[in-house]
Amino acid sequence: MCDEGEFTVANGITAKIMGVGTVMQRIPLPNGKERDIRIQGALYVPCMNKNLLSVPQINQSGHLKVIFDGSDMHIALKKSKKVMT
């Protein structure tokens, strides 16, 4: 296992990053279908029992953006503004 550093979550707890890579995630679409998206720069943090998603990192990715609509959150393609989830 490698040591890629640490990060701190909102409550101040620090966790070790044991790897960085690309993951594929299947997400549900508004029409009921599913789509696989590629998440680059994902951090592997074994002590976390939940997956966290960084809104700023998605928005800075170049091709995706996060949109908040009331209590809903959607991920859309930047160029076409097509909602992916």
C-alpha positions in Angstrom: 0.0 0.0 0.0 1.3 3.5 -0.8 1.0 6.6 1.3 -0.3 9.6 -0.8 -0.7 12.0 2.2 -3.6 13.0 4.3 -6.8 15.0 4.1 -9.1 16.6 6.6 -12.9 16.3 6.6 -15.3 19.0 7.8 -15.3 17.8 11.4 -11.5 18.1 11.6 -10.7 14.4 11.5 -7.6 13.6 9.4 -7.4 10.5 7.3 -4.6 8.8 5.3 -4.9 8.7 1.6 -3.5 5.2 0.5 -4.0 5.6 -3.2 -5.2 7.8 -6.1 -6.8 6.6 -9.3 -9.7 6.5 -11.7 -13.0 4.7 -10.8 -16.1 4.0 -12.9 -19.4 4.7 -11.2 -22.8 3.6 -12.4 -25.3 6.4 -11.8 -29.1 6.5 -12.3 -30.5 8.9 -14.9 -33.7 10.9 -14.5 -35.3 8.7 -17.2 -34.7 5.6 -15.2 -31.8 4.3 -17.2 -28.2 4.1 -15.9 -24.9 5.5 -17.1 -21.3 4.8 -16.2 -19.2 7.9 -15.5 -15.4 8.0 -15.0 -14.2 9.8 -11.9 -10.5 10.7 -12.1 -8.3 11.5 -9.2 -10.4 9.5 -6.8 -8.8 9.0 -3.4 -8.6 5.6 -1.7 -9.1 6.1 2.0 -9.6 2.7 3.7 -10.8 4.2 7.0 -13.7 6.0 5.5 -16.9 3.9 5.6 -18.7 6.2 3.2 -17.9 7.6 -0.3 -17.4 11.4 -0.5 -17.9 13.4 -3.6 -16.1 16.7 -4.0 -18.3 19.3 -5.8 -15.4 21.7 -6.5 -13.4 18.8 -8.0 -16.2 17.8 -10.3 -16.8 21.4 -11.4 -13.1 21.8 -12.1 -12.9 18.6 -14.1 -13.6 20.4 -17.3 -16.5 18.4 -18.6 -19.0 18.0 -15.7 -20.7 20.4 -13.4 -22.9 20.1 -10.3 -26.2 21.8 -10.2 -28.3 22.3 -7.0 -32.1 22.6 -7.4 -33.7 22.9 -4.0 -32.9 19.7 -2.1 -31.8 17.9 -5.3 -28.3 17.7 -6.8 -27.6 16.9 -10.4 -24.5 16.3 -12.4 -24.6 17.6 -16.0 -22.3 17.8 -19.0 -20.8 21.3 -19.2 -21.0 21.6 -23.0 -24.5 20.3 -23.6 -25.9 21.0 -20.2 -27.5 17.5 -20.4 -28.3 16.2 -16.9 -26.6 12.9 -16.2 -28.0 12.3 -12.7 
